[in-house]
Amino acid sequence: MSSTSPTLHLLCGRIASGKSTLATRLGNAERTIIIGEDNWLRALYSEEMSSISDYRRCTVKLRKIIGPHVASLLNAGVSVVLDFQANTIEARSWMRRILDQTDAAHKLHVLDVPNDICIERLLARNMHGDHPFTVTEEQFWQISKHFVAPSSDEGFNIERHESSYYSR
């Protein structure tokens, strides 16, 4: 077993900012797994999700089972890339509660990508159909209204990634 402490990687960034692409890169590390919210939500609740309030309801259910599972993996020495949005204080509080159950290290990766680039990527992603969900530009703006950048007083180890970090 590696002497390196397991790490919980968290991802903060608007829709189509490159969170899942970064998750894939981080997930290539030894003894690291990726748990992706979109894949789980689609598999479990796709027929129930047609609005932001549906997303909130379903993600609350998903977090109840995923949170303890992530803590167990970290405590077993496995690093986890939690490909769930860390875009709100509430979401990051849930992630903090997971960390509090472990001695794991963590990084909150913040993808700082301008809205116009995110929308361009979103439209391309929708056209290719390679994402579990199709999100409209209107939904992008609706969801982006809830985005709250993390602050230092939340106690996370923040690593910022500029827009040049990710390109398709």
C-alpha positions in Angstrom: 0.0 0.0 0.0 1.2 3.5 -0.8 2.4 5.7 2.0 0.5 8.6 0.4 -2.6 9.7 2.2 -5.9 9.2 0.2 -7.2 12.4 -1.3 -10.8 13.6 -1.9 -10.8 15.7 -5.1 -13.8 18.0 -5.3 -14.8 20.0 -8.5 -16.2 23.5 -8.7 -17.1 25.1 -12.0 -20.0 26.0 -14.1 -21.7 23.5 -16.5 -19.3 22.6 -19.3 -16.3 24.2 -17.6 -14.4 20.9 -17.8 -15.1 19.3 -14.4 -15.6 15.8 -15.8 -12.6 16.1 -18.1 -10.5 17.0 -15.1 -12.1 14.2 -13.1 -10.9 11.8 -15.7 -7.4 13.1 -15.6 -7.3 13.0 -11.8 -8.9 9.5 -11.8 -5.9 8.1 -13.7 -3.8 8.2 -10.5 -3.0 5.0 -8.7 -5.6 3.8 -6.1 -8.1 6.5 -7.3 -11.7 6.1 -8.4 -14.2 8.5 -9.9 -17.7 8.8 -8.7 -19.8 10.8 -11.2 -23.0 12.4 -10.2 -24.4 12.7 -13.7 -24.0 9.0 -14.5 -25.6 8.0 -11.2 -28.5 10.4 -11.6 -29.1 9.3 -15.1 -29.1 5.6 -14.2 -31.3 6.0 -11.2 -33.6 9.0 -11.8 -33.5 10.0 -15.5 -37.3 9.5 -15.8 -37.9 11.7 -12.8 -35.7 14.6 -13.7 -37.1 17.4 -15.9 -36.5 20.5 -13.8 -34.0 22.0 -11.4 -36.2 21.1 -8.4 -36.3 17.5 -9.7 -32.4 17.6 -9.8 -32.3 18.9 -6.2 -34.7 16.2 -4.9 -32.9 13.4 -6.7 -29.4 14.6 -5.7 -30.4 14.7 -2.0 -31.3 11.0 -2.3 -28.1 10.2 -4.1 -26.0 12.1 -1.6 -27.4 10.0 1.3 -25.9 6.8 -0.1 -22.8 8.2 -1.8 -21.5 10.2 1.2 -20.9 7.3 3.5 -19.6 5.2 0.6 -17.0 7.9 -0.2 -16.0 8.1 3.4 -15.5 4.3 3.5 -13.4 4.4 0.4 -11.2 7.2 1.8 -10.8 5.4 5.1 -9.8 2.2 3.2 -6.9 4.2 1.6 -8.6 4.8 -1.8 -8.5 8.3 -3.3 -11.8 9.6 -4.7 -12.6 12.1 -7.4 -16.1 13.2 -6.5 -17.4 14.4 -9.8 -20.4 16.2 -8.2 -20.8 19.9 -8.5 -19.2 21.9 -5.6 -20.8 25.1 -6.9 -22.9 26.1 -3.8 -22.2 26.5 -0.2 -24.7 23.7 0.6 -23.0 21.2 -1.8 -19.6 22.0 -0.3 -21.0 21.6 3.2 -22.1 18.1 2.3 -18.6 17.4 1.0 -17.1 18.8 4.2 -19.2 16.4 6.2 -17.7 13.5 4.2 -14.2 14.8 4.9 -15.0 15.1 8.6 -15.5 11.3 8.7 -12.0 10.7 7.5 -8.3 11.7 7.8 -8.0 12.1 4.1 -6.4 15.0 2.3 -8.4 17.0 -0.1 -8.3 19.5 -3.0 -11.1 21.7 -4.2 -10.4 22.2 -7.9 -12.0 25.4 -9.1 -12.3 25.7 -12.9 -12.4 29.4 -13.7 -13.8 29.3 -17.3 -15.8 32.3 -18.8 -19.5 31.7 -19.4 -19.2 32.2 -23.2 -16.6 29.4 -23.4 -18.8 27.1 -21.2 -21.8 27.8 -23.5 -19.8 27.0 -26.6 -18.6 23.7 -25.0 -22.2 23.0 -23.8 -23.6 23.4 -27.3 -20.9 21.2 -28.8 -21.4 18.6 -26.0 -25.2 18.6 -26.7 -24.5 18.2 -30.5 -22.2 15.2 -29.9 -24.5 13.6 -27.4 -21.6 12.3 -25.3 -22.9 13.5 -21.9 -25.6 11.9 -19.7 -27.8 15.0 -19.9 -28.6 17.6 -22.5 -28.7 21.1 -21.0 -30.1 24.1 -22.8 -28.5 27.5 -22.8 -31.5 28.7 -20.8 -30.9 26.0 -18.2 -27.2 27.0 -18.1 -28.2 30.5 -17.1 -30.8 29.3 -14.6 -28.3 27.0 -12.9 -25.5 29.5 -13.0 -27.5 31.9 -10.9 -26.9 29.5 -8.0 -23.1 29.4 -8.4 -21.2 30.6 -5.4 -17.4 30.6 -5.6 -15.7 29.1 -2.6 -14.2 31.3 0.0 -11.2 30.7 2.2 -13.3 30.6 5.3 -14.9 27.4 4.1 -11.6 25.6 5.0 -10.9 23.9 1.7 -7.5 23.5 0.0 -8.3 25.3 -3.2 -6.5 24.7 -6.5 -7.5 27.1 -9.3 -7.5 26.1 -13.0 -7.7 28.9 -15.5 -9.7 28.5 -18.7 -6.6 27.6 -20.7 -6.3 24.4 -18.6 -9.1 22.6 -20.4 -9.5 22.4 -24.1 -11.3 19.8 -26.2 
